[in-house]
Amino acid sequence: MQLAYAQMKENAADSFDPPENAEKQFLMQGPGCMKKTLYKWYQGEYKDGNYHGQGTFNYPLGELYEGEWKDGKKHGQGEFTYLNGDKYVGQWKDGKENGQGSMTWVNGDSFQGNFVDGKENGLGTKTWANGDSYQGKFKDGEALAASLGKGTFIWSNGDKYEGEWKDWKQHGEGTLTYGKGESEGQKYVGEWKNNLQHGQGTWIIPDGTKWVGEIRDGRDWNTTGYDEDGNVIGKYVN
């Protein structure tokens, strides 16, 4: 049996991808056989010949799972470290990432939210290594902002946009609040088109003044300015 195991391990690259294949193969060989080898695969609880309860699985190619099992599958709370160093921590169901969890990629990006069958689905927050983040709905691993949807994007400098998106561009109704920089504290509330303020909108200035009216391609077109008491202080007319 040790000889058979040695040959099996030598061909690991073909035999154990994806990790579920290694889980099945280990059960086929039997815990008794594995205890006679120097390579530790699964250490944990069993029930009726299956992984069940708490257990740790060291996969032949280098992946690692630590957590709960049910009827031979990853199920419950668990942590999976992938071969390249990516890591998922959260809920599992029937061997897949299902429920609330967090995924951290080796490039510094991360996601916290809901997973369905190993992909980001439902509400969640994606944070990039540069500090930017997006909060909203995801489907099959993609933010709905990548097609058409609503969400909140916060840039690393503190700028914050809440509203509608199309093809990862601000498009529709939305509010942009400026963070650090010359426009700090200013806010635009209104319509957008292809990442620019376009349509009816209101610019709100920290000193209490505001400009209301039509905006085109990010610039005042036909707008009226008011002070904090509602008095007209100027107009842009085209």
Phi and psi restraints in degrees (value plus and minus 20) as a CYANA .aco file:
   2 GLN   PHI     -84.1   -44.1
   2 GLN   PSI     -58.1   -18.1
   3 LEU   PHI     -85.1   -45.1
   3 LEU   PSI     -62.3   -22.3
   4 ALA   PHI     -82.9   -42.9
   4 ALA   PSI     -58.6   -18.6
   5 TYR   PHI     -87.2   -47.2
   5 TYR   PSI     -61.5   -21.5
   6 ALA   PHI     -81.4   -41.4
   6 ALA   PSI     -61.7   -21.7
   7 GLN   PHI     -87.1   -47.1
   7 GLN   PSI     -58.4   -18.4
   8 MET   PHI     -83.2   -43.2
   8 MET   PSI     -62.3   -22.3
   9 LYS   PHI     -87.4   -47.4
   9 LYS   PSI     -55.6   -15.6
  10 GLU   PHI     -82.7   -42.7
  10 GLU   PSI     -53.1   -13.1
  11 ASN   PHI    -118.2   -78.2
  11 ASN   PSI       6.8    46.8
  12 ALA   PHI     -78.7   -38.7
  12 ALA   PSI     -59.6   -19.6
  13 ALA   PHI     -78.3   -38.3
  13 ALA   PSI     -52.6   -12.6
  14 ASP   PHI    -109.9   -69.9
  14 ASP   PSI     -49.4    -9.4
  15 SER   PHI    -110.9   -70.9
  15 SER   PSI     -44.2    -4.2
  16 PHE   PHI    -141.3  -101.3
  16 PHE   PSI      12.4    52.4
  17 ASP   PHI    -142.6  -102.6
  17 ASP   PSI      94.6   134.6
  18 PRO   PHI     -98.7   -58.7
  18 PRO   PSI     155.6   195.6
  19 PRO   PHI     -75.3   -35.3
  19 PRO   PSI     -49.9    -9.9
  20 GLU   PHI     -78.7   -38.7
  20 GLU   PSI     -48.9    -8.9
  21 ASN   PHI     -85.5   -45.5
  21 ASN   PSI     -58.5   -18.5
  22 ALA   PHI     -85.8   -45.8
  22 ALA   PSI     -59.0   -19.0
  23 GLU   PHI     -80.3   -40.3
  23 GLU   PSI     -65.2   -25.2
  24 LYS   PHI     -87.3   -47.3
  24 LYS   PSI     -61.7   -21.7
  25 GLN   PHI     -84.1   -44.1
  25 GLN   PSI     -58.2   -18.2
  26 PHE   PHI     -82.8   -42.8
  26 PHE   PSI     -62.7   -22.7
  27 LEU   PHI     -84.8   -44.8
  27 LEU   PSI     -56.5   -16.5
  28 MET   PHI     -84.8   -44.8
  28 MET   PSI     -56.9   -16.9
  29 GLN   PHI     -93.9   -53.9
  29 GLN   PSI     -54.5   -14.5
  30 GLY   PHI      77.2   117.2
  30 GLY   PSI     118.6   158.6
  31 PRO   PHI     -77.8   -37.8
  31 PRO   PSI     -54.5   -14.5
  32 GLY   PHI     -81.4   -41.4
  32 GLY   PSI     -61.9   -21.9
  33 CYS   PHI     -86.0   -46.0
  33 CYS   PSI     -63.1   -23.1
  34 MET   PHI     -84.9   -44.9
  34 MET   PSI     -51.4   -11.4
  35 LYS   PHI     -86.6   -46.6
  35 LYS   PSI     -35.7     4.3
  36 LYS   PHI    -112.0   -72.0
  36 LYS   PSI     -19.9    20.1
  37 THR   PHI    -126.7   -86.7
  37 THR   PSI     150.1   190.1
  38 LEU   PHI    -110.8   -70.8
  38 LEU   PSI     -27.0    13.0
  39 TYR   PHI    -118.7   -78.7
  39 TYR   PSI     101.7   141.7
  40 LYS   PHI    -114.0   -74.0
  40 LYS   PSI      99.9   139.9
  41 TRP   PHI    -120.3   -80.3
  41 TRP   PSI    -101.7   -61.7
  42 TYR   PHI    -123.6   -83.6
  42 TYR   PSI     111.5   151.5
  43 GLN   PHI    -149.4  -109.4
  43 GLN   PSI      97.0   137.0
  44 GLY   PHI     145.9   185.9
  44 GLY   PSI    -177.8  -137.8
  45 GLU   PHI    -113.0   -73.0
  45 GLU   PSI     129.5   169.5
  46 TYR   PHI    -144.2  -104.2
  46 TYR   PSI     139.2   179.2
  47 LYS   PHI    -172.0  -132.0
  47 LYS   PSI     103.0   143.0
  48 ASP   PHI      33.6    73.6
  48 ASP   PSI      19.8    59.8
  49 GLY   PHI      60.0   100.0
  49 GLY   PSI     -12.6    27.4
  50 ASN   PHI    -139.9   -99.9
  50 ASN   PSI     136.8   176.8
  51 TYR   PHI     -83.0   -43.0
  51 TYR   PSI     110.1   150.1
  52 HIS   PHI    -179.5  -139.5
  52 HIS   PSI      99.7   139.7
  53 GLY   PHI      86.5   126.5
  53 GLY   PSI    -167.5  -127.5
  54 GLN   PHI    -104.6   -64.6
  54 GLN   PSI     117.4   157.4
  55 GLY   PHI    -186.7  -146.7
  55 GLY   PSI     137.6   177.6
  56 THR   PHI    -141.9  -101.9
  56 THR   PSI     110.2   150.2
  57 PHE   PHI    -139.3   -99.3
  57 PHE   PSI      97.7   137.7
  58 ASN   PHI    -115.8   -75.8
  58 ASN   PSI      90.1   130.1
  59 TYR   PHI     -99.9   -59.9
  59 TYR   PSI     130.9   170.9
  60 PRO   PHI     -77.5   -37.5
  60 PRO   PSI     -51.7   -11.7
  61 LEU   PHI    -109.3   -69.3
  61 LEU   PSI     -26.0    14.0
  62 GLY   PHI      99.5   139.5
  62 GLY   PSI     -28.9    11.1
  63 GLU   PHI     -89.4   -49.4
  63 GLU   PSI     141.2   181.2
  64 LEU   PHI    -162.7  -122.7
  64 LEU   PSI     111.1   151.1
  65 TYR   PHI    -142.6  -102.6
  65 TYR   PSI     111.3   151.3
  66 GLU   PHI    -150.0  -110.0
  66 GLU   PSI      98.9   138.9
  67 GLY   PHI     142.2   182.2
  67 GLY   PSI    -170.7  -130.7
  68 GLU   PHI    -114.1   -74.1
  68 GLU   PSI     131.0   171.0
  69 TRP   PHI    -151.8  -111.8
  69 TRP   PSI     134.4   174.4
  70 LYS   PHI    -167.6  -127.6
  70 LYS   PSI     101.6   141.6
  71 ASP   PHI      32.4    72.4
  71 ASP   PSI      21.9    61.9
  72 GLY   PHI      65.1   105.1
  72 GLY   PSI     -16.9    23.1
  73 LYS   PHI    -146.1  -106.1
  73 LYS   PSI     132.5   172.5
  74 LYS   PHI     -83.5   -43.5
  74 LYS   PSI     103.5   143.5
  75 HIS   PHI    -178.5  -138.5
  75 HIS   PSI     102.8   142.8
  76 GLY   PHI      91.2   131.2
  76 GLY   PSI    -165.3  -125.3
  77 GLN   PHI    -109.1   -69.1
  77 GLN   PSI     115.1   155.1
  78 GLY   PHI    -184.3  -144.3
  78 GLY   PSI     144.2   184.2
  79 GLU   PHI    -146.5  -106.5
  79 GLU   PSI     105.5   145.5
  80 PHE   PHI    -140.3  -100.3
  80 PHE   PSI     104.6   144.6
  81 THR   PHI    -125.4   -85.4
  81 THR   PSI     100.6   140.6
  82 TYR   PHI    -100.6   -60.6
  82 TYR   PSI     147.2   187.2
  83 LEU   PHI     -79.0   -39.0
  83 LEU   PSI     -55.7   -15.7
  84 ASN   PHI    -106.4   -66.4
  84 ASN   PSI     -21.1    18.9
  85 GLY   PHI      84.6   124.6
  85 GLY   PSI     -31.0     9.0
  86 ASP   PHI     -79.4   -39.4
  86 ASP   PSI     131.0   171.0
  87 LYS   PHI    -160.6  -120.6
  87 LYS   PSI     114.6   154.6
  88 TYR   PHI    -135.2   -95.2
  88 TYR   PSI     113.0   153.0
  89 VAL   PHI    -149.8  -109.8
  89 VAL   PSI     101.4   141.4
  90 GLY   PHI     140.5   180.5
  90 GLY   PSI    -170.2  -130.2
  91 GLN   PHI    -108.5   -68.5
  91 GLN   PSI     126.8   166.8
  92 TRP   PHI    -149.0  -109.0
  92 TRP   PSI     132.2   172.2
  93 LYS   PHI    -169.0  -129.0
  93 LYS   PSI     105.3   145.3
  94 ASP   PHI      33.3    73.3
  94 ASP   PSI      19.8    59.8
  95 GLY   PHI      65.6   105.6
  95 GLY   PSI     -20.4    19.6
  96 LYS   PHI    -142.8  -102.8
  96 LYS   PSI     136.0   176.0
  97 GLU   PHI     -87.7   -47.7
  97 GLU   PSI      90.5   130.5
  98 ASN   PHI    -160.2  -120.2
  98 ASN   PSI     104.6   144.6
  99 GLY   PHI      91.0   131.0
  99 GLY   PSI    -179.8  -139.8
 100 GLN   PHI     -96.6   -56.6
 100 GLN   PSI     114.6   154.6
 101 GLY   PHI    -186.9  -146.9
 101 GLY   PSI     157.6   197.6
 102 SER   PHI    -153.9  -113.9
 102 SER   PSI     118.4   158.4
 103 MET   PHI    -139.4   -99.4
 103 MET   PSI     108.8   148.8
 104 THR   PHI    -141.6  -101.6
 104 THR   PSI     102.3   142.3
 105 TRP   PHI    -113.6   -73.6
 105 TRP   PSI     134.6   174.6
 106 VAL   PHI     -86.0   -46.0
 106 VAL   PSI     -39.8     0.2
 107 ASN   PHI     -99.6   -59.6
 107 ASN   PSI     -21.0    19.0
 108 GLY   PHI      82.1   122.1
 108 GLY   PSI     -31.9     8.1
 109 ASP   PHI     -92.9   -52.9
 109 ASP   PSI     136.7   176.7
 110 SER   PHI    -171.9  -131.9
 110 SER   PSI     140.9   180.9
 111 PHE   PHI    -159.7  -119.7
 111 PHE   PSI     116.0   156.0
 112 GLN   PHI    -148.8  -108.8
 112 GLN   PSI     106.1   146.1
 113 GLY   PHI     140.0   180.0
 113 GLY   PSI    -167.2  -127.2
 114 ASN   PHI    -117.9   -77.9
 114 ASN   PSI     120.9   160.9
 115 PHE   PHI    -141.9  -101.9
 115 PHE   PSI     126.1   166.1
 116 VAL   PHI    -153.4  -113.4
 116 VAL   PSI      96.9   136.9
 117 ASP   PHI      31.5    71.5
 117 ASP   PSI      24.5    64.5
 118 GLY   PHI      66.0   106.0
 118 GLY   PSI     -18.2    21.8
 119 LYS   PHI    -144.9  -104.9
 119 LYS   PSI     132.0   172.0
 120 GLU   PHI     -86.1   -46.1
 120 GLU   PSI     100.4   140.4
 121 ASN   PHI    -164.2  -124.2
 121 ASN   PSI     110.6   150.6
 122 GLY   PHI      76.2   116.2
 122 GLY   PSI    -177.3  -137.3
 123 LEU   PHI     -94.9   -54.9
 123 LEU   PSI     121.1   161.1
 124 GLY   PHI    -192.9  -152.9
 124 GLY   PSI     154.0   194.0
 125 THR   PHI    -147.0  -107.0
 125 THR   PSI     103.1   143.1
 126 LYS   PHI    -123.2   -83.2
 126 LYS   PSI     106.8   146.8
 127 THR   PHI    -139.1   -99.1
 127 THR   PSI     109.4   149.4
 128 TRP   PHI    -112.4   -72.4
 128 TRP   PSI     141.4   181.4
 129 ALA   PHI     -81.2   -41.2
 129 ALA   PSI     -46.4    -6.4
 130 ASN   PHI    -101.2   -61.2
 130 ASN   PSI     -22.0    18.0
 131 GLY   PHI      82.6   122.6
 131 GLY   PSI     -32.7     7.3
 132 ASP   PHI     -88.1   -48.1
 132 ASP   PSI     131.8   171.8
 133 SER   PHI    -167.1  -127.1
 133 SER   PSI     132.2   172.2
 134 TYR   PHI    -148.7  -108.7
 134 TYR   PSI     110.7   150.7
 135 GLN   PHI    -137.6   -97.6
 135 GLN   PSI     105.2   145.2
 136 GLY   PHI     151.7   191.7
 136 GLY   PSI    -177.6  -137.6
 137 LYS   PHI    -114.9   -74.9
 137 LYS   PSI     124.8   164.8
 138 PHE   PHI    -144.4  -104.4
 138 PHE   PSI     134.0   174.0
 139 LYS   PHI    -164.6  -124.6
 139 LYS   PSI     104.3   144.3
 140 ASP   PHI      32.2    72.2
 140 ASP   PSI      20.8    60.8
 141 GLY   PHI      66.8   106.8
 141 GLY   PSI     -22.5    17.5
 142 GLU   PHI    -138.3   -98.3
 142 GLU   PSI     121.5   161.5
 143 ALA   PHI     -88.5   -48.5
 143 ALA   PSI     120.7   160.7
 144 LEU   PHI     -84.4   -44.4
 144 LEU   PSI     -38.7     1.3
 145 ALA   PHI     -82.7   -42.7
 145 ALA   PSI     -41.0    -1.0
 146 ALA   PHI     -91.4   -51.4
 146 ALA   PSI     -35.7     4.3
 147 SER   PHI    -142.6  -102.6
 147 SER   PSI    -100.2   -60.2
 148 LEU   PHI    -176.7  -136.7
 148 LEU   PSI      98.7   138.7
 149 GLY   PHI    -198.3  -158.3
 149 GLY   PSI    -195.5  -155.5
 150 LYS   PHI    -132.3   -92.3
 150 LYS   PSI     126.9   166.9
 151 GLY   PHI    -196.4  -156.4
 151 GLY   PSI     153.8   193.8
 152 THR   PHI    -139.4   -99.4
 152 THR   PSI     107.2   147.2
 153 PHE   PHI    -136.5   -96.5
 153 PHE   PSI     108.3   148.3
 154 ILE   PHI    -138.6   -98.6
 154 ILE   PSI      99.1   139.1
 155 TRP   PHI    -101.2   -61.2
 155 TRP   PSI     139.9   179.9
 156 SER   PHI     -83.0   -43.0
 156 SER   PSI     -42.3    -2.3
 157 ASN   PHI    -105.6   -65.6
 157 ASN   PSI     -21.3    18.7
 158 GLY   PHI      83.1   123.1
 158 GLY   PSI     -30.5     9.5
 159 ASP   PHI     -78.8   -38.8
 159 ASP   PSI     121.7   161.7
 160 LYS   PHI    -159.2  -119.2
 160 LYS   PSI     104.2   144.2
 161 TYR   PHI    -135.3   -95.3
 161 TYR   PSI     109.2   149.2
 162 GLU   PHI    -144.3  -104.3
 162 GLU   PSI      98.8   138.8
 163 GLY   PHI     140.6   180.6
 163 GLY   PSI    -170.1  -130.1
 164 GLU   PHI    -112.0   -72.0
 164 GLU   PSI     131.0   171.0
 165 TRP   PHI    -153.5  -113.5
 165 TRP   PSI     136.5   176.5
 166 LYS   PHI    -169.4  -129.4
 166 LYS   PSI     101.3   141.3
 167 ASP   PHI      33.8    73.8
 167 ASP   PSI      24.0    64.0
 168 TRP   PHI      41.5    81.5
 168 TRP   PSI       6.4    46.4
 169 LYS   PHI    -143.8  -103.8
 169 LYS   PSI     125.0   165.0
 170 GLN   PHI     -84.8   -44.8
 170 GLN   PSI      99.8   139.8
 171 HIS   PHI    -175.1  -135.1
 171 HIS   PSI      97.4   137.4
 172 GLY   PHI      93.3   133.3
 172 GLY   PSI    -165.4  -125.4
 173 GLU   PHI    -109.2   -69.2
 173 GLU   PSI     115.2   155.2
 174 GLY   PHI    -188.0  -148.0
 174 GLY   PSI     144.6   184.6
 175 THR   PHI    -145.5  -105.5
 175 THR   PSI     107.1   147.1
 176 LEU   PHI    -134.2   -94.2
 176 LEU   PSI     104.0   144.0
 177 THR   PHI    -132.7   -92.7
 177 THR   PSI     105.9   145.9
 178 TYR   PHI    -103.0   -63.0
 178 TYR   PSI     121.5   161.5
 179 GLY   PHI    -116.6   -76.6
 179 GLY   PSI    -155.1  -115.1
 180 LYS   PHI     -86.0   -46.0
 180 LYS   PSI     123.0   163.0
 181 GLY   PHI     111.3   151.3
 181 GLY   PSI    -189.5  -149.5
 182 GLU   PHI     -81.7   -41.7
 182 GLU   PSI     -53.4   -13.4
 183 SER   PHI    -118.5   -78.5
 183 SER   PSI      -1.5    38.5
 184 GLU   PHI     -73.3   -33.3
 184 GLU   PSI     108.9   148.9
 185 GLY   PHI      71.9   111.9
 185 GLY   PSI     -35.7     4.3
 186 GLN   PHI     -92.7   -52.7
 186 GLN   PSI     136.3   176.3
 187 LYS   PHI    -162.4  -122.4
 187 LYS   PSI     119.4   159.4
 188 TYR   PHI    -137.5   -97.5
 188 TYR   PSI     110.1   150.1
 189 VAL   PHI    -145.4  -105.4
 189 VAL   PSI      98.9   138.9
 190 GLY   PHI     140.1   180.1
 190 GLY   PSI    -168.7  -128.7
 191 GLU   PHI    -112.6   -72.6
 191 GLU   PSI     130.4   170.4
 192 TRP   PHI    -152.8  -112.8
 192 TRP   PSI     134.3   174.3
 193 LYS   PHI    -168.3  -128.3
 193 LYS   PSI      98.9   138.9
 194 ASN   PHI      31.1    71.1
 194 ASN   PSI      29.5    69.5
 195 ASN   PHI      57.3    97.3
 195 ASN   PSI     -13.4    26.6
 196 LEU   PHI    -143.8  -103.8
 196 LEU   PSI     127.0   167.0
 197 GLN   PHI     -84.1   -44.1
 197 GLN   PSI     103.9   143.9
 198 HIS   PHI    -176.4  -136.4
 198 HIS   PSI      97.3   137.3
 199 GLY   PHI      99.4   139.4
 199 GLY   PSI    -172.2  -132.2
 200 GLN   PHI    -101.1   -61.1
 200 GLN   PSI     112.7   152.7
 201 GLY   PHI    -183.6  -143.6
 201 GLY   PSI     152.3   192.3
 202 THR   PHI    -154.4  -114.4
 202 THR   PSI     106.6   146.6
 203 TRP   PHI    -113.4   -73.4
 203 TRP   PSI     108.5   148.5
 204 ILE   PHI    -136.2   -96.2
 204 ILE   PSI     104.3   144.3
 205 ILE   PHI    -121.8   -81.8
 205 ILE   PSI     125.1   165.1
 206 PRO   PHI     -75.4   -35.4
 206 PRO   PSI     -47.9    -7.9
 207 ASP   PHI     -97.8   -57.8
 207 ASP   PSI     -19.2    20.8
 208 GLY   PHI      83.5   123.5
 208 GLY   PSI     -31.5     8.5
 209 THR   PHI     -99.8   -59.8
 209 THR   PSI     139.1   179.1
 210 LYS   PHI    -172.0  -132.0
 210 LYS   PSI     133.8   173.8
 211 TRP   PHI    -141.3  -101.3
 211 TRP   PSI     107.2   147.2
 212 VAL   PHI    -145.2  -105.2
 212 VAL   PSI     115.7   155.7
 213 GLY   PHI     128.8   168.8
 213 GLY   PSI    -166.0  -126.0
 214 GLU   PHI    -113.1   -73.1
 214 GLU   PSI     110.9   150.9
 215 ILE   PHI    -135.1   -95.1
 215 ILE   PSI     119.6   159.6
 216 ARG   PHI    -149.8  -109.8
 216 ARG   PSI     107.0   147.0
 217 ASP   PHI      29.9    69.9
 217 ASP   PSI      19.6    59.6
 218 GLY   PHI      66.1   106.1
 218 GLY   PSI     -16.2    23.8
 219 ARG   PHI    -145.9  -105.9
 219 ARG   PSI     130.4   170.4
 220 ASP   PHI     -80.5   -40.5
 220 ASP   PSI     114.3   154.3
 221 TRP   PHI    -138.0   -98.0
 221 TRP   PSI     -79.0   -39.0
 222 ASN   PHI    -153.9  -113.9
 222 ASN   PSI      70.5   110.5
 223 THR   PHI    -152.1  -112.1
 223 THR   PSI     138.1   178.1
 224 THR   PHI    -143.5  -103.5
 224 THR   PSI     114.4   154.4
 225 GLY   PHI    -117.5   -77.5
 225 GLY   PSI     120.6   160.6
 226 TYR   PHI    -149.4  -109.4
 226 TYR   PSI     125.4   165.4
 227 ASP   PHI    -104.5   -64.5
 227 ASP   PSI    -196.1  -156.1
 228 GLU   PHI     -87.6   -47.6
 228 GLU   PSI     -35.7     4.3
 229 ASP   PHI    -116.9   -76.9
 229 ASP   PSI     -18.7    21.3
 230 GLY   PHI      71.6   111.6
 230 GLY   PSI     -14.7    25.3
 231 ASN   PHI    -100.0   -60.0
 231 ASN   PSI     121.3   161.3
 232 VAL   PHI     -91.3   -51.3
 232 VAL   PSI     109.6   149.6
 233 ILE   PHI    -137.4   -97.4
 233 ILE   PSI     -24.9    15.1
 234 GLY   PHI     148.0   188.0
 234 GLY   PSI     149.3   189.3
 235 LYS   PHI    -164.2  -124.2
 235 LYS   PSI     127.5   167.5
 236 TYR   PHI    -131.7   -91.7
 236 TYR   PSI     105.1   145.1
 237 VAL   PHI    -149.8  -109.8
 237 VAL   PSI     111.5   151.5
